[in-house]
């Protein structure tokens, strides 16, 4: 993220909603402000914000934008949407 803008707030809220609905608490979320940590942004090659980086399970995936389209976010992260089933089915990569 870059600062405390309204776009950043929307992206974070969308991401939290998606994670709770689709991953059932089986996730860790770390929010980093690239203005406070520019070296980290450079190391991660972040060129646009907000950028979501899924580091595990591999492969690494990136999604850029406000994260408002749940299906596109899940597709970009290669996470299967929750469609019933039990908690073991949530968040499995394709």
Helices and strands as residue ranges (DSSP letters): H 6-23, H 38-43, E 51-54, E 61-64, H 70-77, G 87-89
